[in-house]
Amino acid sequence: MAKKATRKKAPRRPAGAPGATGAAALTAWFCYALTTVVLALGVTWALYAQADYGYAFWYKTLDIDRHIEQYGPLNRFQRADFEALDADQHMELFHRIRVAVHDGGEGLASIRYPDRQGTPVTLLRPAEVQHLRDVAHLIDSGRWALAVAFLVWLPLAAGVARRPAPDWRRRALVAVTPLLAMVVWLLVSGPEAVFYQFHIWLFPADHEWFFYWQDSLMSTLMKAPVLFGGIAVVLVGGTLVLTPLFYRGGLWLIGRLRRGPL
């Protein structure tokens, strides 16, 4: 009698292996995507800083001149005649602050403007100088983060390229969840509360960072926090534009390197 043919059983895969592979691919993708966001934000920030964060545009758009006319004379720290300066002088003072905070805070205490008699008046109080130096340290930390992002950008792209792409639903869930949480926070608490909370997290607890317009020519000059809202819109817009360029560019470079010279 002929023997009945037997089917060989396929070897079992280790339990949990597909899930582990999928988790590794998703983790690699998330790290790469986050790195491209950091790169896009950092480059946008650096370029926008060179244009003084568009202060000349926001000065007119937000009626900062009228704001200075209203609150300059109300300053309670004997900073007189700030409202008597023209628009170019206001823009020059903002430029000098911007240069100083991008240079570790050097020169902040020496920024002055002339009153009606031509006598130099110190623009910033010690508390304002301290706060802007804290901002300078934050910018320095951002530069280090940007440098690290550039260093790991292509290695992470290589890690993503060698693995199958995670399912788009899982990628969407991972990407949208933190964004949705931020949107809900903004809607529930309001932009101003979120702005102040970030200040609490980012700056030393014993350093002053909230300044009334009547107490601070710095705050008056910037119409804070209104100006920062406009700047944030530009930074977000630039990040949205540049992120896909860095994302696709990194993968393209890895593919080009693997193909070798033409």
Rosetta blueprint (number, residue, H / E / L):
1 M L
2 A L
3 K L
4 K L
5 A L
6 T L
7 R L
8 K L
9 K L
10 A L
11 P L
12 R L
13 R L
14 P L
15 A L
16 G L
17 A H
18 P H
19 G H
20 A H
21 T H
22 G H
23 A H
24 A H
25 A H
26 L H
27 T H
28 A H
29 W H
30 F H
31 C H
32 Y H
33 A H
34 L H
35 T H
36 T H
37 V H
38 V H
39 L H
40 A H
41 L H
42 G H
43 V H
44 T H
45 W H
46 A H
47 L H
48 Y H
49 A H
50 Q H
51 A L
52 D H
53 Y H
54 G H
55 Y H
56 A H
57 F H
58 W H
59 Y H
60 K H
61 T H
62 L L
63 D L
64 I H
65 D H
66 R H
67 H H
68 I H
69 E H
70 Q H
71 Y H
72 G H
73 P H
74 L H
75 N L
76 R L
77 F L
78 Q L
79 R L
80 A L
81 D L
82 F H
83 E H
84 A H
85 L L
86 D L
87 A H
88 D H
89 Q H
90 H H
91 M H
92 E H
93 L H
94 F H
95 H H
96 R H
97 I H
98 R H
99 V H
100 A H
101 V H
102 H L
103 D L
104 G L
105 G L
106 E L
107 G L
108 L H
109 A H
110 S H
111 I L
112 R E
113 Y E
114 P E
115 D L
116 R L
117 Q L
118 G L
119 T L
120 P E
121 V E
122 T E
123 L L
124 L L
125 R L
126 P H
127 A H
128 E H
129 V H
130 Q H
131 H H
132 L H
133 R H
134 D H
135 V H
136 A H
137 H H
138 L H
139 I H
140 D H
141 S H
142 G H
143 R H
144 W H
145 A H
146 L H
147 A H
148 V H
149 A H
150 F H
151 L H
152 V H
153 W H
154 L H
155 P H
156 L H
157 A H
158 A H
159 G H
160 V H
161 A H
162 R L
163 R L
164 P L
165 A L
166 P L
167 D L
168 W H
169 R H
170 R H
171 R H
172 A H
173 L H
174 V H
175 A H
176 V H
177 T H
178 P H
179 L H
180 L H
181 A H
182 M H
183 V H
184 V H
185 W H
186 L H
187 L H
188 V H
189 S H
190 G L
191 P H
192 E H
193 A H
194 V H
195 F H
196 Y H
197 Q H
198 F H
199 H H
200 I H
201 W H
202 L H
203 F L
204 P L
205 A L
206 D L
207 H L
208 E L
209 W L
210 F L
211 F L
212 Y L
213 W L
214 Q L
215 D L
216 S L
217 L H
218 M H
219 S H
220 T H
221 L H
222 M H
223 K L
224 A L
225 P L
226 V H
227 L H
228 F H
229 G H
230 G H
231 I H
232 A H
233 V H
234 V H
235 L H
236 V H
237 G H
238 G H
239 T H
240 L H
241 V H
242 L H
243 T H
244 P H
245 L H
246 F H
247 Y H
248 R H
249 G H
250 G H
251 L H
252 W H
253 L H
254 I H
255 G H
256 R H
257 L H
258 R H
259 R H
260 G L
261 P L
262 L L
